[in-house]
Amino acid sequence: MRINRDNFLEQLKKGNEKALEFVVEEYGGLLLSVIRRHLAILPGMQEECMNDVLFKIWRHIGQFDDKKNTFKNWAAGIARYQAIDYLRKYAKELEMKTWREEDQGIQEAGREDEDIVRMIESEISEEVEQMLSCLNETDREIFLKLFYQEKNVDEVSRETGMKKEMIYNRISRGKRKIRTWHESREGR
């Protein structure tokens, strides 16, 4: 069977590997450009990130709803968030390194790593601020605590004085706002 624009989604959902090949041929350039934009300072991780993006598309194609979004935007969103995850993981790895050796070369490398961490944190911060700009201050604070600072709902509930049910409701509404905002930006 020949895979084309009309049947690739159906075939992808059926697990046809040729449909994934079609995705790579048709959308690979877009996905790679999204990844490269976010991982410009980490070129060695771009290919691995691309593989993870394709794997996520393959695994989660059942969640794609063509009534809510285009495949192109959905796949680009996966690439964007996967690249941001790579930045966060890399920044954490660098922060965990300790440079106790007295060797000047190692100390210089430590300073370079600190500069990279600052660049990564700046990139992530800009992305997060842009994405959360459509939320009110309270919802933005909840999202930052849960998804950026990686706190659990119990901690956020204690810190904000809100009931967990209220936090879950705000998360649900906030996700819809972010999705709507993102879709409107993609349609520009």
N, C-alpha and C positions, 0 to 999 in steps of 0.2 A: 504494500500500500504506500502510495506517495503521500508524504506529509506536507501540508500547506497551511496557509493562514486560516482556512476554513475549518480544518479538522485537528490542528495541533493540540488545542486544549483538551478536546475529547480524548485524543490518543495519549496525551500526557497523564490524564486522570486514569487511563487504563494501564499505565505503566509501560508504554511503548518507548523504548530508549531512543528510537529514531525521532520521536517528538522532542526529546531533550536536545538532540543534535540540532534540530530545527531552531530551538530556542537559542542555542549558542550561535548559530549562523545568523539568525535574524536580529537578536537582541544583545548578543555578546559585546558588541562595540559600545552600546549604551551602558551596559552593566559595568564594563571595565572602566569607562570614563567616570562613572559615579565613584567607583572604588578608588581610582587614581586621584580624583579630586580630594578625597578624604584621607587617603594614605600616601600623599605625595612625599612626605618625609620618611616613609617606610616602604620603599619600593620592593624590598625583599619579601614583604608580606602580601603583596597585591595578588599574586597568582593563587596563593593559599586561600585568601579571602574570596576570590572568584569561585574557587572550587566549593567553598562552603555556601556561597550564595546559590550556586546551581543545585547543590544538595538540598538546601532549604526549599527551593522552588519545587524540586522533585518530591520531597516529603510532604510539603504543605499545599500542594496544588488543589487539594480538596477544599481548602479554605477560601480559595479564590472565588469571588462572586462578580461576574461580569456585569451585573446590574448596578453594582456600587462603584466599580472602578474599571479602568482598562488594564489589560495584562501588562502593558508597557509600564504604566505607573506603579502597579503592584510590585512588579519585579524590581523596578528602580528603587522603590521603598525598601525592599528586602536588602538590596545592595548597600543602600545608604546606612541602614541601621546595623548591618553586619560590619561594615567598615568602621563605624563609630565604636562598636563593641571591640574590634581589634585595637583601636586607639586606646580605649580604656584599659584593656588587658595589658597592653604594652607599657602604658604609664604606670600601672600597678607593679609590674615586674621591675621596672627601673627604680621605682621608689623603694622596693624591698631590698635592693642591693645595698650593701654597706661597703664603704671604701676605707677600711682601717689600715690598709698597708701604707707604708711610708714612701713607697715608690712614686716618684713624681709623675711618671707616665700613667699610672693607675689613677692618681688624683686628677690629672687632666681629663682622663676618660670620664671620671665621675662628674666633673663640671659640664662636659659635653652632654652627658646623660641628663643632667639637671635641666640644661637648656632644652633638650628634646621634650622632657616631661612638661616643661612650661609651655612649649609650643602646642603639644597635644592637648593639655588642659585648656588652653586658650581656644583651640579649634572646637573641642567638645562643648565648652561653655557657650561659644557663639551659636553652635547648632542647637543646643538645648534652649537657650534664650529665644532664638528665632521660633522654634517649634512651640514653646510654651507661651508665646506672646499673645495668643488668642484667649488665654485663660485669665480669670480674675486673680488677684493676689493670693487669696487663700488657697485656691485650687493649684496655683503655680507652686506654692510652698509644699503642698501635699505631694505633688508629682516629684519635686526635687528630692524630698525626703525619701520617698519610696523607690524611685527609679534611678536617681543619681547618687544619693548617699547610701542606697541599698539598705534602708531600714525596713523593718517589718511593720505590719499594720498595728500591732500592739504598741510598739514604740511610738509610732506617729500618733496614735490615739492618746497615749499618756502625755506626749509633748504638746499636743494641740487642745486637749480636753474634749475632743469630739468622740462620739461613739463610733465603733468600728463600722456599723451599718451606714452611717452618714459618710464615712470616708469612702466606702465601697461605692456608694451612690455618686459621690463627687468624681471618683475615678472613672466610672462608667460615662457620666456626662462629659467629663473632660476629654476622654478618648474620642467621643463622637465629635466634639468641637475641633479637636486637633485633626481628625480625619477629614472633616469638612473643610477646614482651613487649608490643609495640605492638598486636597483635591482641587480646590479653587486656585491655588498657586500653580499646580501642575497644568491646569487648563489655560493658563495665561498665554 
